[in-house]
Amino acid sequence: MANPVLERIQRVMRAFMPQEEDFFVLFGEAADYARQAADCLHSLMGNYKRLDVAVEDIANIEHAADRVVHSVLHRLNSTFVTPVLFDREDLYRIAERMDDIPDLVKGAIDRMQTYQIEKPTKECVRQADMLQRAVGVLSDTMHRLHTLRPGSGEYCAHINTIENEADLLLKKTLGDLFNSGEGAKYVLKWKDIYEVLEQAIDTCEVVANLVEAVIIKNA
């Protein structure tokens, strides 16, 4: 015969125990929005006449990404136990840094509109391509987060390679920019945009390293 008191206790406990798959689904959604943000930028580079549309699109993507992160934080604040391998601080840091990617892409696209940039430079196009590649690797990684084990960190090496390429590109691009003879306003506008895009690429590496550190820590 069922014990009604025990059943009530079990229901209460289940309400406070996290479902691991819920967290993994939410991180997958956050990765999807990061990828959508990178795709939005990449598409804009191929059709810059869509700038005003891209500004609206990236705002919607960024807001959706924020909602996912808020869902993660809400679940963390309402549960006693975090999923296997992840402690509360791990989940907070990964969620917040994932959310930085759409934020930074939005910042770059918004600046293009605010600064009245007439067309993207070839360096900006290359940065958009690198970001799309890095986010693609990161998104694939986040979707298989629950299966990762020590030694499966090829995603870190891949993103690190892209990030190193981006660092070299930024260094050369800024050098060329400051020696271009262009006016101060032009130089400052593009310096700002280049650095924001570089930060977005850097963030992909940061998230990958956070994930790898968690896997190794709990091996």
ChimeraX attribute file (.defattr): number of C-alpha atoms within 10 A of each C-alpha:
attribute: neighborCount
match mode: 1-to-1
recipient: residues
	/A:1	3
	/A:2	6
	/A:3	7
	/A:4	9
	/A:5	8
	/A:6	10
	/A:7	11
	/A:8	11
	/A:9	10
	/A:10	11
	/A:11	11
	/A:12	11
	/A:13	13
	/A:14	12
	/A:15	12
	/A:16	15
	/A:17	16
	/A:18	18
	/A:19	15
	/A:20	13
	/A:21	11
	/A:22	13
	/A:23	19
	/A:24	18
	/A:25	17
	/A:26	18
	/A:27	24
	/A:28	20
	/A:29	19
	/A:30	28
	/A:31	28
	/A:32	21
	/A:33	27
	/A:34	28
	/A:35	25
	/A:36	21
	/A:37	29
	/A:38	29
	/A:39	21
	/A:40	23
	/A:41	28
	/A:42	21
	/A:43	17
	/A:44	21
	/A:45	21
	/A:46	11
	/A:47	13
	/A:48	17
	/A:49	12
	/A:50	12
	/A:51	21
	/A:52	14
	/A:53	13
	/A:54	22
	/A:55	21
	/A:56	13
	/A:57	16
	/A:58	25
	/A:59	20
	/A:60	15
	/A:61	20
	/A:62	22
	/A:63	14
	/A:64	16
	/A:65	26
	/A:66	21
	/A:67	13
	/A:68	21
	/A:69	22
	/A:70	15
	/A:71	15
	/A:72	21
	/A:73	16
	/A:74	11
	/A:75	18
	/A:76	20
	/A:77	11
	/A:78	12
	/A:79	16
	/A:80	13
	/A:81	14
	/A:82	19
	/A:83	17
	/A:84	9
	/A:85	13
	/A:86	17
	/A:87	13
	/A:88	15
	/A:89	11
	/A:90	15
	/A:91	20
	/A:92	16
	/A:93	15
	/A:94	19
	/A:95	23
	/A:96	17
	/A:97	18
	/A:98	27
	/A:99	24
	/A:100	20
	/A:101	30
	/A:102	29
	/A:103	21
	/A:104	22
	/A:105	28
	/A:106	27
	/A:107	19
	/A:108	21
	/A:109	25
	/A:110	20
	/A:111	18
	/A:112	20
	/A:113	14
	/A:114	10
	/A:115	14
	/A:116	10
	/A:117	16
	/A:118	11
	/A:119	13
	/A:120	15
	/A:121	12
	/A:122	10
	/A:123	14
	/A:124	21
	/A:125	17
	/A:126	15
	/A:127	24
	/A:128	25
	/A:129	17
	/A:130	22
	/A:131	32
	/A:132	22
	/A:133	19
	/A:134	28
	/A:135	27
	/A:136	20
	/A:137	20
	/A:138	24
	/A:139	24
	/A:140	15
	/A:141	22
	/A:142	23
	/A:143	18
	/A:144	13
	/A:145	16
	/A:146	16
	/A:147	9
	/A:148	14
	/A:149	14
	/A:150	13
	/A:151	9
	/A:152	12
	/A:153	18
	/A:154	12
	/A:155	18
	/A:156	23
	/A:157	13
	/A:158	16
	/A:159	26
	/A:160	20
	/A:161	14
	/A:162	19
	/A:163	23
	/A:164	14
	/A:165	13
	/A:166	21
	/A:167	17
	/A:168	10
	/A:169	18
	/A:170	20
	/A:171	11
	/A:172	12
	/A:173	17
	/A:174	16
	/A:175	11
	/A:176	11
	/A:177	16
	/A:178	15
	/A:179	10
	/A:180	10
	/A:181	10
	/A:182	10
	/A:183	9
	/A:184	9
	/A:185	10
	/A:186	14
	/A:187	16
	/A:188	13
	/A:189	16
	/A:190	21
	/A:191	16
	/A:192	14
	/A:193	21
	/A:194	19
	/A:195	14
	/A:196	19
	/A:197	25
	/A:198	22
	/A:199	20
	/A:200	28
	/A:201	30
	/A:202	21
	/A:203	22
	/A:204	27
	/A:205	25
	/A:206	19
	/A:207	21
	/A:208	25
	/A:209	19
	/A:210	16
	/A:211	23
	/A:212	20
	/A:213	15
	/A:214	17
	/A:215	19
	/A:216	13
	/A:217	11
	/A:218	11
	/A:219	9
